[in-house]
């Protein structure tokens, strides 16, 4: 079973950058598609970005396309979210999620229910 530990985040000014990291503790990281979601108070967790098991396929929410980049390093059991050109509306708690799949290069889950394991969440605050 994967346990996910997040790091990074914090406070940034609009137009700035932050990088989130998520490291898995188990030995089966390469069996999981990974995703980043975010949540603001009183709203549901929303999909931000996802990456396939092998890293060759990615998907982004329209709101972050061209500004955020998801990547993974299976040798380090880690997935990353590079966030550039940040906007105040990016302010949220960000969560990494792990989706078990036998599909190495393909499908990326965009729903919260697709993901089996979650990180603890990390706050990202963007000031105007």
N, C-alpha and C positions, 0 to 999 in steps of 0.2 A: 504494500500500500504506500502510495506516495504522500509525503508530507511536504507542503510547499512553504518556504520561508521567503518573505519579501524584504527588499531594502530599496533605498532611494526615495525619491519624492521630496516633499518639503514645500518651500515657498519660492516662487519665481515671479518676476515682473512680466507683464504682457510683452510678447515678442521674444522672451527668453526660452531657455531649454532646461529640461530635466531628463534624467534617465532612471527608469525603474528596472529592478532585477528581481528575479524569482528563481530560487534554487530548490530542486527536489531532493529529498533525502533518500529515496529508494533506489533500487537497481533496475527499474523498468521504465525509466524516463522516456526512452526512445519509442515506447509503445503508446505514448500519449500525444495527441494533438494538444496544442496549448493556446490559450486565449487570454486576453486582457479585457476586463469589464470595468465599468465605473458606476458609482451610485452617489446620488445626492439625497439629502433628507426628503422623505415622503415620496420618493420616486423609486421605480423598480430599477434593478441593476441592468445596465445597458451594455451591449457589445461594443467594444472599441476596435479590437484587432485580433486576428487569429492566425495560426501558422500550423502547417501540417507536420506530421511526425518527422519527415526528412528535411523540412525547412524549405522545400522548393515551391511551396504554394502558400500564399498569404491572402488575407482578406481584411478590408478595413471598413469601418463605418464611414459614411459620406462626410460626416462632420470632422473627421481627422485625416482624411485621405490627402496625401501630399505633405502633411506636417509630421505625422507619426510614422515610425518604422518599427515593426516587430522583427525580432531575430531570435535564433536559438543556437546553443552550442551543446550538442548531445554529449560530448566528452566531458563537459562541466555540469551536466544535468541542469542547465539553466536556460531561461528565456528572458528576453529583454524588451523593453519598450522605450525607444528614443523619442522624446517629445520635443519638437522644435516649434518655433512661432506660436508659442502658447498664448491662449486667450483666456480672459476671465471665466468664460463659460466652460473651460476645461476643469475648473475647480470641482473636485469630487474625491471620494475615496476610491482608490483603484485596487482591483483584485485580479490576481492571476488564477487561472483555472486549468485543470488537466482533464482532457477528454480521452478515455481509453478507446482505441480504434485499431482494427486490423488493416485499415486502409493507409498505407505508408505515405502515399503522395497526394492524396486527394482531399476528401471532404473536410470542411472546417465548420465546426459548430458555431452558430451565432445566437443560440438561445441559452439562457442560464441553465436550463434543465439538461443540456447536452453534456455538462461538465460534472465530473465525479468528485474531484478534489479541489479545494480552494485554499489560497493563501489567506493570511490574516488581515490583509488590507493595509493600504498606506495612503495617507492624506496628501493630496496635491492641491496647493492653493496658488492661484495666479492673481496677482494684483494689477489693477489698471493704472 
